[in-house]
Amino acid sequence: MKSNMGTADRVIRVIIAAVIATLYFTHILTGTLGIVLMIVAGVFVLTSLISFCPLYRIIGVNTCKRKS
């Protein structure tokens, strides 16, 4: 697995996941929408930790800086 996520992308994903988690645990997001968004937040954190997004691979996106 080759890294395809840059630092800015990873930080943005973690911030979005933190916002979703905060909204969920303060009961602003509830029900099915809350559960689905928490799963998305978990995926965001996981992909940020490993610096690899399978969806980026499929659509050909690479936000990681290239080494010269």
Beta strands, then each sheet from edge to edge (+ up, - down):
end
